[in-house]
C-alpha cells in the first residue's frame, strides 16, 4: 500500500500522541540548529506535519 494512503492515519496517530510528536520535532529542531548551514529540502515526507510544526517554531525557510 502506498504511503499516500497511510499518511492520514500516520498523522492522526501523531496528533493523538502529541508528546511523541513534539519530542521527535524537538529532536529534529536540535539537529537543525546544530548543523543547519542554510536552506533544506524535504522530499517524500508525507503530509509535512513535522515541517509545518518546525515552520511554526521559526525553523523553516518558508
PDBQT receptor file of N, H, CA, C and O in Angstrom, charges set to zero:
ATOM      1  N   UNK A   1       0.837  -1.185   0.000  1.00  0.00    +0.000 N 
ATOM      2  CA  UNK A   1       0.000   0.000   0.000  1.00  0.00    +0.000 C 
ATOM      3  C   UNK A   1       0.880   1.246   0.000  1.00  0.00    +0.000 C 
ATOM      4  O   UNK A   1       1.842   1.331   0.764  1.00  0.00    +0.000 OA
ATOM      5  N   UNK A   2       0.560   2.185  -0.832  1.00  0.00    +0.000 N 
ATOM      6  H   UNK A   2      -0.222   2.116  -1.453  1.00  0.00    +0.000 HD
ATOM      7  CA  UNK A   2       1.351   3.402  -0.969  1.00  0.00    +0.000 C 
ATOM      8  C   UNK A   2       1.249   4.266   0.287  1.00  0.00    +0.000 C 
ATOM      9  O   UNK A   2       0.223   4.284   0.967  1.00  0.00    +0.000 OA
ATOM     10  N   UNK A   3       2.342   4.986   0.580  1.00  0.00    +0.000 N 
ATOM     11  H   UNK A   3       3.175   4.972   0.028  1.00  0.00    +0.000 HD
ATOM     12  CA  UNK A   3       2.355   5.837   1.773  1.00  0.00    +0.000 C 
ATOM     13  C   UNK A   3       1.244   6.871   1.743  1.00  0.00    +0.000 C 
ATOM     14  O   UNK A   3       0.675   7.212   2.780  1.00  0.00    +0.000 OA
ATOM     15  N   UNK A   4       0.934   7.372   0.548  1.00  0.00    +0.000 N 
ATOM     16  H   UNK A   4       1.395   7.095  -0.295  1.00  0.00    +0.000 HD
ATOM     17  CA  UNK A   4      -0.109   8.395   0.442  1.00  0.00    +0.000 C 
ATOM     18  C   UNK A   4      -1.422   7.924   1.050  1.00  0.00    +0.000 C 
ATOM     19  O   UNK A   4      -2.191   8.722   1.586  1.00  0.00    +0.000 OA
ATOM     20  N   UNK A   5      -1.668   6.635   0.965  1.00  0.00    +0.000 N 
ATOM     21  H   UNK A   5      -1.043   5.986   0.530  1.00  0.00    +0.000 HD
ATOM     22  CA  UNK A   5      -2.895   6.074   1.539  1.00  0.00    +0.000 C 
ATOM     23  C   UNK A   5      -2.805   5.966   3.055  1.00  0.00    +0.000 C 
ATOM     24  O   UNK A   5      -3.826   5.997   3.743  1.00  0.00    +0.000 OA
ATOM     25  N   UNK A   6      -1.605   5.842   3.571  1.00  0.00    +0.000 N 
ATOM     26  H   UNK A   6      -0.776   5.817   3.012  1.00  0.00    +0.000 HD
ATOM     27  CA  UNK A   6      -1.398   5.686   5.015  1.00  0.00    +0.000 C 
ATOM     28  C   UNK A   6      -1.132   7.004   5.729  1.00  0.00    +0.000 C 
ATOM     29  O   UNK A   6      -1.260   7.076   6.951  1.00  0.00    +0.000 OA
ATOM     30  N   UNK A   7      -0.766   8.043   4.993  1.00  0.00    +0.000 N 
ATOM     31  H   UNK A   7      -0.662   7.984   4.000  1.00  0.00    +0.000 HD
ATOM     32  CA  UNK A   7      -0.380   9.316   5.608  1.00  0.00    +0.000 C 
ATOM     33  C   UNK A   7      -1.423   9.873   6.571  1.00  0.00    +0.000 C 
ATOM     34  O   UNK A   7      -1.051  10.330   7.652  1.00  0.00    +0.000 OA
ATOM     35  N   UNK A   8      -2.719   9.856   6.229  1.00  0.00    +0.000 N 
ATOM     36  H   UNK A   8      -3.021   9.485   5.351  1.00  0.00    +0.000 HD
ATOM     37  CA  UNK A   8      -3.697  10.402   7.182  1.00  0.00    +0.000 C 
ATOM     38  C   UNK A   8      -3.717   9.652   8.525  1.00  0.00    +0.000 C 
ATOM     39  O   UNK A   8      -3.835  10.280   9.577  1.00  0.00    +0.000 OA
ATOM     40  N   UNK A   9      -3.604   8.333   8.498  1.00  0.00    +0.000 N 
ATOM     41  H   UNK A   9      -3.508   7.822   7.644  1.00  0.00    +0.000 HD
ATOM     42  CA  UNK A   9      -3.618   7.600   9.768  1.00  0.00    +0.000 C 
ATOM     43  C   UNK A   9      -2.310   7.800  10.528  1.00  0.00    +0.000 C 
ATOM     44  O   UNK A   9      -2.298   7.795  11.759  1.00  0.00    +0.000 OA
ATOM     45  N   UNK A  10      -1.216   7.974   9.803  1.00  0.00    +0.000 N 
ATOM     46  H   UNK A  10      -1.225   7.977   8.803  1.00  0.00    +0.000 HD
ATOM     47  CA  UNK A  10       0.075   8.272  10.421  1.00  0.00    +0.000 C 
ATOM     48  C   UNK A  10      -0.009   9.605  11.170  1.00  0.00    +0.000 C 
ATOM     49  O   UNK A  10       0.370   9.693  12.338  1.00  0.00    +0.000 OA
ATOM     50  N   UNK A  11      -0.503  10.632  10.494  1.00  0.00    +0.000 N 
ATOM     51  H   UNK A  11      -0.811  10.561   9.545  1.00  0.00    +0.000 HD
ATOM     52  CA  UNK A  11      -0.667  11.943  11.132  1.00  0.00    +0.000 C 
ATOM     53  C   UNK A  11      -1.651  11.873  12.290  1.00  0.00    +0.000 C 
ATOM     54  O   UNK A  11      -1.416  12.470  13.340  1.00  0.00    +0.000 OA
ATOM     55  N   UNK A  12      -2.737  11.157  12.110  1.00  0.00    +0.000 N 
ATOM     56  H   UNK A  12      -2.927  10.671  11.257  1.00  0.00    +0.000 HD
ATOM     57  CA  UNK A  12      -3.742  11.031  13.169  1.00  0.00    +0.000 C 
ATOM     58  C   UNK A  12      -3.125  10.431  14.422  1.00  0.00    +0.000 C 
ATOM     59  O   UNK A  12      -3.412  10.884  15.530  1.00  0.00    +0.000 OA
ATOM     60  N   UNK A  13      -2.277   9.411  14.260  1.00  0.00    +0.000 N 
ATOM     61  H   UNK A  13      -2.045   9.043  13.360  1.00  0.00    +0.000 HD
ATOM     62  CA  UNK A  13      -1.629   8.791  15.413  1.00  0.00    +0.000 C 
ATOM     63  C   UNK A  13      -0.756   9.810  16.132  1.00  0.00    +0.000 C 
ATOM     64  O   UNK A  13      -0.808   9.927  17.356  1.00  0.00    +0.000 OA
ATOM     65  N   UNK A  14       0.051  10.551  15.364  1.00  0.00    +0.000 N 
ATOM     66  H   UNK A  14       0.094  10.456  14.370  1.00  0.00    +0.000 HD
ATOM     67  CA  UNK A  14       0.917  11.553  15.987  1.00  0.00    +0.000 C 
ATOM     68  C   UNK A  14       0.107  12.646  16.672  1.00  0.00    +0.000 C 
ATOM     69  O   UNK A  14       0.488  13.114  17.745  1.00  0.00    +0.000 OA
ATOM     70  N   UNK A  15      -0.995  13.054  16.074  1.00  0.00    +0.000 N 
ATOM     71  H   UNK A  15      -1.304  12.674  15.203  1.00  0.00    +0.000 HD
ATOM     72  CA  UNK A  15      -1.810  14.105  16.690  1.00  0.00    +0.000 C 
ATOM     73  C   UNK A  15      -2.497  13.621  17.966  1.00  0.00    +0.000 C 
ATOM     74  O   UNK A  15      -2.774  14.422  18.858  1.00  0.00    +0.000 OA
ATOM     75  N   UNK A  16      -2.771  12.336  18.060  1.00  0.00    +0.000 N 
ATOM     76  H   UNK A  16      -2.546  11.686  17.335  1.00  0.00    +0.000 HD
ATOM     77  CA  UNK A  16      -3.322  11.761  19.296  1.00  0.00    +0.000 C 
ATOM     78  C   UNK A  16      -2.230  11.554  20.343  1.00  0.00    +0.000 C 
ATOM     79  O   UNK A  16      -2.520  11.469  21.536  1.00  0.00    +0.000 OA
ATOM     80  N   UNK A  17      -0.986  11.473  19.901  1.00  0.00    +0.000 N 
ATOM     81  H   UNK A  17      -0.751  11.542  18.932  1.00  0.00    +0.000 HD
ATOM     82  CA  UNK A  17       0.163  11.234  20.781  1.00  0.00    +0.000 C 
ATOM     83  C   UNK A  17       1.129  12.402  20.654  1.00  0.00    +0.000 C 
ATOM     84  O   UNK A  17       2.281  12.241  20.251  1.00  0.00    +0.000 OA
ATOM     85  N   UNK A  18       0.633  13.576  21.007  1.00  0.00    +0.000 N 
ATOM     86  H   UNK A  18      -0.303  13.707  21.334  1.00  0.00    +0.000 HD
ATOM     87  CA  UNK A  18       1.402  14.811  20.808  1.00  0.00    +0.000 C 
ATOM     88  C   UNK A  18       2.721  14.815  21.569  1.00  0.00    +0.000 C 
ATOM     89  O   UNK A  18       3.673  15.466  21.137  1.00  0.00    +0.000 OA
ATOM     90  N   UNK A  19       2.799  14.111  22.679  1.00  0.00    +0.000 N 
ATOM     91  H   UNK A  19       2.026  13.582  23.030  1.00  0.00    +0.000 HD
ATOM     92  CA  UNK A  19       4.071  14.059  23.402  1.00  0.00    +0.000 C 
ATOM     93  C   UNK A  19       5.150  13.414  22.536  1.00  0.00    +0.000 C 
ATOM     94  O   UNK A  19       6.297  13.860  22.552  1.00  0.00    +0.000 OA
ATOM     95  N   UNK A  20       4.806  12.388  21.794  1.00  0.00    +0.000 N 
ATOM     96  H   UNK A  20       3.874  12.025  21.782  1.00  0.00    +0.000 HD
ATOM     97  CA  UNK A  20       5.763  11.754  20.892  1.00  0.00    +0.000 C 
ATOM     98  C   UNK A  20       6.047  12.681  19.708  1.00  0.00    +0.000 C 
ATOM     99  O   UNK A  20       7.203  12.861  19.326  1.00  0.00    +0.000 OA
ATOM    100  N   UNK A  21       5.015  13.259  19.139  1.00  0.00    +0.000 N 
ATOM    101  H   UNK A  21       4.076  13.112  19.450  1.00  0.00    +0.000 HD
ATOM    102  CA  UNK A  21       5.162  14.178  18.018  1.00  0.00    +0.000 C 
ATOM    103  C   UNK A  21       6.130  15.300  18.359  1.00  0.00    +0.000 C 
ATOM    104  O   UNK A  21       7.090  15.534  17.626  1.00  0.00    +0.000 OA
ATOM    105  N   UNK A  22       5.889  15.992  19.458  1.00  0.00    +0.000 N 
ATOM    106  H   UNK A  22       5.109  15.803  20.054  1.00  0.00    +0.000 HD
ATOM    107  CA  UNK A  22       6.733  17.133  19.802  1.00  0.00    +0.000 C 
ATOM    108  C   UNK A  22       8.111  16.706  20.290  1.00  0.00    +0.000 C 
ATOM    109  O   UNK A  22       9.071  17.465  20.157  1.00  0.00    +0.000 OA
ATOM    110  N   UNK A  23       8.225  15.525  20.842  1.00  0.00    +0.000 N 
ATOM    111  H   UNK A  23       7.445  14.909  20.950  1.00  0.00    +0.000 HD
ATOM    112  CA  UNK A  23       9.535  15.007  21.207  1.00  0.00    +0.000 C 
ATOM    113  C   UNK A  23      10.380  14.798  19.950  1.00  0.00    +0.000 C 
ATOM    114  O   UNK A  23      11.555  15.166  19.920  1.00  0.00    +0.000 OA
ATOM    115  N   UNK A  24       9.786  14.214  18.922  1.00  0.00    +0.000 N 
ATOM    116  H   UNK A  24       8.832  13.915  18.947  1.00  0.00    +0.000 HD
ATOM    117  CA  UNK A  24      10.515  14.000  17.668  1.00  0.00    +0.000 C 
ATOM    118  C   UNK A  24      10.811  15.320  16.970  1.00  0.00    +0.000 C 
ATOM    119  O   UNK A  24      11.899  15.490  16.419  1.00  0.00    +0.000 OA
ATOM    120  N   UNK A  25       9.871  16.253  16.980  1.00  0.00    +0.000 N 
ATOM    121  H   UNK A  25       8.988  16.114  17.428  1.00  0.00    +0.000 HD
ATOM    122  CA  UNK A  25      10.101  17.554  16.349  1.00  0.00    +0.000 C 
ATOM    123  C   UNK A  25      11.223  18.298  17.071  1.00  0.00    +0.000 C 
ATOM    124  O   UNK A  25      12.069  18.918  16.427  1.00  0.00    +0.000 OA
ATOM    125  N   UNK A  26      11.235  18.241  18.403  1.00  0.00    +0.000 N 
ATOM    126  H   UNK A  26      10.547  17.737  18.927  1.00  0.00    +0.000 HD
ATOM    127  CA  UNK A  26      12.316  18.905  19.152  1.00  0.00    +0.000 C 
ATOM    128  C   UNK A  26      13.675  18.291  18.818  1.00  0.00    +0.000 C 
ATOM    129  O   UNK A  26      14.680  19.000  18.768  1.00  0.00    +0.000 OA
ATOM    130  N   UNK A  27      13.710  16.988  18.592  1.00  0.00    +0.000 N 
ATOM    131  H   UNK A  27      12.893  16.412  18.632  1.00  0.00    +0.000 HD
ATOM    132  CA  UNK A  27      14.957  16.326  18.217  1.00  0.00    +0.000 C 
ATOM    133  C   UNK A  27      15.429  16.819  16.851  1.00  0.00    +0.000 C 
ATOM    134  O   UNK A  27      16.609  17.128  16.680  1.00  0.00    +0.000 OA
ATOM    135  N   UNK A  28      14.530  16.895  15.889  1.00  0.00    +0.000 N 
ATOM    136  H   UNK A  28      13.572  16.645  16.028  1.00  0.00    +0.000 HD
ATOM    137  CA  UNK A  28      14.871  17.418  14.566  1.00  0.00    +0.000 C 
ATOM    138  C   UNK A  28      15.342  18.866  14.687  1.00  0.00    +0.000 C 
ATOM    139  O   UNK A  28      16.339  19.254  14.079  1.00  0.00    +0.000 OA
ATOM    140  N   UNK A  29      14.615  19.661  15.476  1.00  0.00    +0.000 N 
ATOM    141  H   UNK A  29      13.805  19.345  15.970  1.00  0.00    +0.000 HD
ATOM    142  CA  UNK A  29      14.976  21.072  15.680  1.00  0.00    +0.000 C 
ATOM    143  C   UNK A  29      16.377  21.196  16.258  1.00  0.00    +0.000 C 
ATOM    144  O   UNK A  29      17.153  22.052  15.834  1.00  0.00    +0.000 OA
ATOM    145  N   UNK A  30      16.700  20.356  17.213  1.00  0.00    +0.000 N 
ATOM    146  H   UNK A  30      16.070  19.660  17.558  1.00  0.00    +0.000 HD
ATOM    147  CA  UNK A  30      18.036  20.374  17.827  1.00  0.00    +0.000 C 
ATOM    148  C   UNK A  30      19.116  20.182  16.767  1.00  0.00    +0.000 C 
ATOM    149  O   UNK A  30      20.079  20.948  16.712  1.00  0.00    +0.000 OA
ATOM    150  N   UNK A  31      18.956  19.159  15.924  1.00  0.00    +0.000 N 
ATOM    151  H   UNK A  31      18.174  18.538  15.968  1.00  0.00    +0.000 HD
ATOM    152  CA  UNK A  31      19.972  18.886  14.913  1.00  0.00    +0.000 C 
ATOM    153  C   UNK A  31      19.998  19.948  13.820  1.00  0.00    +0.000 C 
ATOM    154  O   UNK A  31      21.064  20.259  13.289  1.00  0.00    +0.000 OA
ATOM    155  N   UNK A  32      18.849  20.502  13.480  1.00  0.00    +0.000 N 
ATOM    156  H   UNK A  32      17.983  20.250  13.911  1.00  0.00    +0.000 HD
ATOM    157  CA  UNK A  32      18.844  21.592  12.507  1.00  0.00    +0.000 C 
ATOM    158  C   UNK A  32      19.596  22.803  13.047  1.00  0.00    +0.000 C 
ATOM    159  O   UNK A  32      20.385  23.420  12.332  1.00  0.00    +0.000 OA
ATOM    160  N   UNK A  33      19.350  23.137  14.303  1.00  0.00    +0.000 N 
ATOM    161  H   UNK A  33      18.709  22.636  14.884  1.00  0.00    +0.000 HD
ATOM    162  CA  UNK A  33      20.039  24.286  14.901  1.00  0.00    +0.000 C 
ATOM    163  C   UNK A  33      21.543  24.036  15.008  1.00  0.00    +0.000 C 
ATOM    164  O   UNK A  33      22.342  24.956  14.833  1.00  0.00    +0.000 OA
ATOM    165  N   UNK A  34      21.920  22.813  15.290  1.00  0.00    +0.000 N 
ATOM    166  H   UNK A  34      21.271  22.065  15.432  1.00  0.00    +0.000 HD
ATOM    167  CA  UNK A  34      23.324  22.477  15.485  1.00  0.00    +0.000 C 
ATOM    168  C   UNK A  34      24.087  22.395  14.166  1.00  0.00    +0.000 C 
ATOM    169  O   UNK A  34      25.243  22.813  14.100  1.00  0.00    +0.000 OA
ATOM    170  N   UNK A  35      23.462  21.866  13.120  1.00  0.00    +0.000 N 
ATOM    171  H   UNK A  35      22.523  21.526  13.174  1.00  0.00    +0.000 HD
ATOM    172  CA  UNK A  35      24.190  21.583  11.882  1.00  0.00    +0.000 C 
ATOM    173  C   UNK A  35      23.662  22.297  10.637  1.00  0.00    +0.000 C 
ATOM    174  O   UNK A  35      24.266  22.187   9.570  1.00  0.00    +0.000 OA
ATOM    175  N   UNK A  36      22.569  23.013  10.749  1.00  0.00    +0.000 N 
ATOM    176  H   UNK A  36      22.079  23.103  11.616  1.00  0.00    +0.000 HD
ATOM    177  CA  UNK A  36      21.956  23.651   9.589  1.00  0.00    +0.000 C 
ATOM    178  C   UNK A  36      22.867  24.742   9.052  1.00  0.00    +0.000 C 
ATOM    179  O   UNK A  36      23.281  25.630   9.796  1.00  0.00    +0.000 OA
ATOM    180  N   UNK A  37      23.179  24.678   7.767  1.00  0.00    +0.000 N 
ATOM    181  H   UNK A  37      22.843  23.956   7.162  1.00  0.00    +0.000 HD
ATOM    182  CA  UNK A  37      24.067  25.671   7.165  1.00  0.00    +0.000 C 
ATOM    183  C   UNK A  37      23.354  26.507   6.108  1.00  0.00    +0.000 C 
ATOM    184  O   UNK A  37      24.003  27.247   5.369  1.00  0.00    +0.000 OA
ATOM    185  N   UNK A  38      22.080  26.405   6.028  1.00  0.00    +0.000 N 
ATOM    186  H   UNK A  38      21.552  25.803   6.629  1.00  0.00    +0.000 HD
ATOM    187  CA  UNK A  38      21.336  27.177   5.036  1.00  0.00    +0.000 C 
ATOM    188  C   UNK A  38      19.959  26.593   4.825  1.00  0.00    +0.000 C 
ATOM    189  O   UNK A  38      19.281  26.215   5.781  1.00  0.00    +0.000 OA
ATOM    190  N   UNK A  39      19.560  26.523   3.616  1.00  0.00    +0.000 N 
ATOM    191  H   UNK A  39      20.110  26.830   2.840  1.00  0.00    +0.000 HD
ATOM    192  CA  UNK A  39      18.232  26.010   3.284  1.00  0.00    +0.000 C 
ATOM    193  C   UNK A  39      18.243  24.488   3.281  1.00  0.00    +0.000 C 
ATOM    194  O   UNK A  39      19.286  23.863   3.092  1.00  0.00    +0.000 OA
ATOM    195  N   UNK A  40      17.090  23.912   3.490  1.00  0.00    +0.000 N 
ATOM    196  H   UNK A  40      16.243  24.420   3.644  1.00  0.00    +0.000 HD
ATOM    197  CA  UNK A  40      16.969  22.461   3.432  1.00  0.00    +0.000 C 
ATOM    198  C   UNK A  40      15.810  22.103   2.515  1.00  0.00    +0.000 C 
ATOM    199  O   UNK A  40      14.933  22.923   2.244  1.00  0.00    +0.000 OA
ATOM    200  N   UNK A  41      15.825  20.882   2.052  1.00  0.00    +0.000 N 
ATOM    201  H   UNK A  41      16.537  20.216   2.272  1.00  0.00    +0.000 HD
ATOM    202  CA  UNK A  41      14.796  20.377   1.156  1.00  0.00    +0.000 C 
ATOM    203  C   UNK A  41      14.192  19.135   1.770  1.00  0.00    +0.000 C 
ATOM    204  O   UNK A  41      14.910  18.213   2.158  1.00  0.00    +0.000 OA
ATOM    205  N   UNK A  42      12.898  19.108   1.859  1.00  0.00    +0.000 N 
ATOM    206  H   UNK A  42      12.314  19.856   1.544  1.00  0.00    +0.000 HD
ATOM    207  CA  UNK A  42      12.178  17.967   2.406  1.00  0.00    +0.000 C 
ATOM    208  C   UNK A  42      11.485  17.258   1.245  1.00  0.00    +0.000 C 
ATOM    209  O   UNK A  42      10.608  17.827   0.595  1.00  0.00    +0.000 OA
ATOM    210  N   UNK A  43      11.877  16.035   0.993  1.00  0.00    +0.000 N 
ATOM    211  H   UNK A  43      12.590  15.573   1.521  1.00  0.00    +0.000 HD
ATOM    212  CA  UNK A  43      11.330  15.284  -0.135  1.00  0.00    +0.000 C 
ATOM    213  C   UNK A  43      10.713  13.987   0.375  1.00  0.00    +0.000 C 
ATOM    214  O   UNK A  43      11.334  13.263   1.153  1.00  0.00    +0.000 OA
ATOM    215  N   UNK A  44       9.505  13.701  -0.059  1.00  0.00    +0.000 N 
ATOM    216  H   UNK A  44       9.000  14.290  -0.691  1.00  0.00    +0.000 HD
ATOM    217  CA  UNK A  44       8.862  12.443   0.305  1.00  0.00    +0.000 C 
ATOM    218  C   UNK A  44       8.491  12.353   1.770  1.00  0.00    +0.000 C 
ATOM    219  O   UNK A  44       8.589  11.286   2.375  1.00  0.00    +0.000 OA
ATOM    220  N   UNK A  45       8.069  13.458   2.337  1.00  0.00    +0.000 N 
ATOM    221  H   UNK A  45       7.989  14.325   1.845  1.00  0.00    +0.000 HD
ATOM    222  CA  UNK A  45       7.786  13.498   3.767  1.00  0.00    +0.000 C 
ATOM    223  C   UNK A  45       6.293  13.518   4.076  1.00  0.00    +0.000 C 
ATOM    224  O   UNK A  45       5.867  14.120   5.061  1.00  0.00    +0.000 OA
ATOM    225  N   UNK A  46       5.516  12.871   3.251  1.00  0.00    +0.000 N 
ATOM    226  H   UNK A  46       5.862  12.382   2.450  1.00  0.00    +0.000 HD
ATOM    227  CA  UNK A  46       4.088  12.733   3.527  1.00  0.00    +0.000 C 
ATOM    228  C   UNK A  46       3.360  14.058   3.557  1.00  0.00    +0.000 C 
ATOM    229  O   UNK A  46       3.441  14.848   2.616  1.00  0.00    +0.000 OA
ATOM    230  N   UNK A  47       2.654  14.294   4.635  1.00  0.00    +0.000 N 
ATOM    231  H   UNK A  47       2.588  13.653   5.399  1.00  0.00    +0.000 HD
ATOM    232  CA  UNK A  47       1.804  15.480   4.749  1.00  0.00    +0.000 C 
ATOM    233  C   UNK A  47       2.559  16.717   5.206  1.00  0.00    +0.000 C 
ATOM    234  O   UNK A  47       1.983  17.803   5.267  1.00  0.00    +0.000 OA
ATOM    235  N   UNK A  48       3.822  16.573   5.524  1.00  0.00    +0.000 N 
ATOM    236  H   UNK A  48       4.290  15.691   5.475  1.00  0.00    +0.000 HD
ATOM    237  CA  UNK A  48       4.667  17.665   6.018  1.00  0.00    +0.000 C 
ATOM    238  C   UNK A  48       4.240  18.147   7.403  1.00  0.00    +0.000 C 
ATOM    239  O   UNK A  48       4.408  19.322   7.731  1.00  0.00    +0.000 OA
ATOM    240  N   UNK A  49       3.699  17.261   8.202  1.00  0.00    +0.000 N 
ATOM    241  H   UNK A  49       3.562  16.307   7.937  1.00  0.00    +0.000 HD
ATOM    242  CA  UNK A  49       3.279  17.599   9.564  1.00  0.00    +0.000 C 
ATOM    243  C   UNK A  49       4.458  18.137  10.371  1.00  0.00    +0.000 C 
ATOM    244  O   UNK A  49       4.353  19.193  10.995  1.00  0.00    +0.000 OA
ATOM    245  N   UNK A  50       5.580  17.416  10.360  1.00  0.00    +0.000 N 
ATOM    246  H   UNK A  50       5.665  16.558   9.853  1.00  0.00    +0.000 HD
ATOM    247  CA  UNK A  50       6.742  17.850  11.130  1.00  0.00    +0.000 C 
ATOM    248  C   UNK A  50       7.255  19.185  10.602  1.00  0.00    +0.000 C 
ATOM    249  O   UNK A  50       7.608  20.071  11.381  1.00  0.00    +0.000 OA
ATOM    250  N   UNK A  51       7.296  19.328   9.275  1.00  0.00    +0.000 N 
ATOM    251  H   UNK A  51       7.010  18.608   8.642  1.00  0.00    +0.000 HD
ATOM    252  CA  UNK A  51       7.797  20.559   8.680  1.00  0.00    +0.000 C 
ATOM    253  C   UNK A  51       6.930  21.753   9.053  1.00  0.00    +0.000 C 
ATOM    254  O   UNK A  51       7.446  22.843   9.297  1.00  0.00    +0.000 OA
ATOM    255  N   UNK A  52       5.625  21.555   9.097  1.00  0.00    +0.000 N 
ATOM    256  H   UNK A  52       5.205  20.669   8.898  1.00  0.00    +0.000 HD
ATOM    257  CA  UNK A  52       4.740  22.674   9.450  1.00  0.00    +0.000 C 
ATOM    258  C   UNK A  52       4.946  23.099  10.904  1.00  0.00    +0.000 C 
ATOM    259  O   UNK A  52       4.873  24.287  11.216  1.00  0.00    +0.000 OA
ATOM    260  N   UNK A  53       5.199  22.147  11.785  1.00  0.00    +0.000 N 
ATOM    261  H   UNK A  53       5.258  21.181  11.531  1.00  0.00    +0.000 HD
ATOM    262  CA  UNK A  53       5.469  22.484  13.189  1.00  0.00    +0.000 C 
ATOM    263  C   UNK A  53       6.806  23.200  13.298  1.00  0.00    +0.000 C 
ATOM    264  O   UNK A  53       6.928  24.181  14.032  1.00  0.00    +0.000 OA
ATOM    265  N   UNK A  54       7.809  22.718  12.573  1.00  0.00    +0.000 N 
ATOM    266  H   UNK A  54       7.711  21.921  11.977  1.00  0.00    +0.000 HD
ATOM    267  CA  UNK A  54       9.109  23.394  12.577  1.00  0.00    +0.000 C 
ATOM    268  C   UNK A  54       8.970  24.815  12.052  1.00  0.00    +0.000 C 
ATOM    269  O   UNK A  54       9.601  25.732  12.579  1.00  0.00    +0.000 OA
ATOM    270  N   UNK A  55       8.164  25.009  11.031  1.00  0.00    +0.000 N 
ATOM    271  H   UNK A  55       7.652  24.264  10.603  1.00  0.00    +0.000 HD
ATOM    272  CA  UNK A  55       7.953  26.340  10.483  1.00  0.00    +0.000 C 
ATOM    273  C   UNK A  55       7.340  27.248  11.547  1.00  0.00    +0.000 C 
ATOM    274  O   UNK A  55       7.717  28.415  11.664  1.00  0.00    +0.000 OA
ATOM    275  N   UNK A  56       6.397  26.714  12.322  1.00  0.00    +0.000 N 
ATOM    276  H   UNK A  56       6.091  25.766  12.227  1.00  0.00    +0.000 HD
ATOM    277  CA  UNK A  56       5.796  27.487  13.422  1.00  0.00    +0.000 C 
ATOM    278  C   UNK A  56       6.837  27.849  14.467  1.00  0.00    +0.000 C 
ATOM    279  O   UNK A  56       6.712  28.874  15.137  1.00  0.00    +0.000 OA
ATOM    280  N   UNK A  57       7.864  27.018  14.612  1.00  0.00    +0.000 N 
ATOM    281  H   UNK A  57       7.966  26.186  14.068  1.00  0.00    +0.000 HD
ATOM    282  CA  UNK A  57       8.942  27.285  15.559  1.00  0.00    +0.000 C 
ATOM    283  C   UNK A  57      10.015  28.158  14.918  1.00  0.00    +0.000 C 
ATOM    284  O   UNK A  57      11.106  28.301  15.471  1.00  0.00    +0.000 OA
ATOM    285  N   UNK A  58       9.716  28.748  13.752  1.00  0.00    +0.000 N 
ATOM    286  H   UNK A  58       8.829  28.632  13.304  1.00  0.00    +0.000 HD
ATOM    287  CA  UNK A  58      10.648  29.590  13.003  1.00  0.00    +0.000 C 
ATOM    288  C   UNK A  58      11.901  28.836  12.570  1.00  0.00    +0.000 C 
ATOM    289  O   UNK A  58      12.990  29.408  12.525  1.00  0.00    +0.000 OA
ATOM    290  N   UNK A  59      11.746  27.549  12.252  1.00  0.00    +0.000 N 
ATOM    291  H   UNK A  59      10.862  27.084  12.289  1.00  0.00    +0.000 HD
ATOM    292  CA  UNK A  59      12.877  26.758  11.784  1.00  0.00    +0.000 C 
ATOM    293  C   UNK A  59      12.858  26.591  10.269  1.00  0.00    +0.000 C 
ATOM    294  O   UNK A  59      13.885  26.254   9.682  1.00  0.00    +0.000 OA
ATOM    295  N   UNK A  60      11.725  26.815   9.627  1.00  0.00    +0.000 N 
ATOM    296  H   UNK A  60      10.890  27.089  10.105  1.00  0.00    +0.000 HD
ATOM    297  CA  UNK A  60      11.654  26.599   8.191  1.00  0.00    +0.000 C 
ATOM    298  C   UNK A  60      11.980  27.866   7.432  1.00  0.00    +0.000 C 
ATOM    299  O   UNK A  60      11.889  28.974   7.960  1.00  0.00    +0.000 OA
ATOM    300  N   UNK A  61      12.356  27.680   6.204  1.00  0.00    +0.000 N 
ATOM    301  H   UNK A  61      12.430  26.780   5.776  1.00  0.00    +0.000 HD
ATOM    302  CA  UNK A  61      12.703  28.837   5.385  1.00  0.00    +0.000 C 
ATOM    303  C   UNK A  61      11.492  29.396   4.639  1.00  0.00    +0.000 C 
ATOM    304  O   UNK A  61      11.619  30.337   3.855  1.00  0.00    +0.000 OA
ATOM    305  N   UNK A  62      10.303  28.806   4.890  1.00  0.00    +0.000 N 
ATOM    306  H   UNK A  62      10.200  28.042   5.526  1.00  0.00    +0.000 HD
ATOM    307  CA  UNK A  62       9.119  29.325   4.269  1.00  0.00    +0.000 C 
ATOM    308  C   UNK A  62       8.886  28.693   2.996  1.00  0.00    +0.000 C 
ATOM    309  O   UNK A  62       7.911  29.014   2.317  1.00  0.00    +0.000 OA
TER     310      UNK A  62
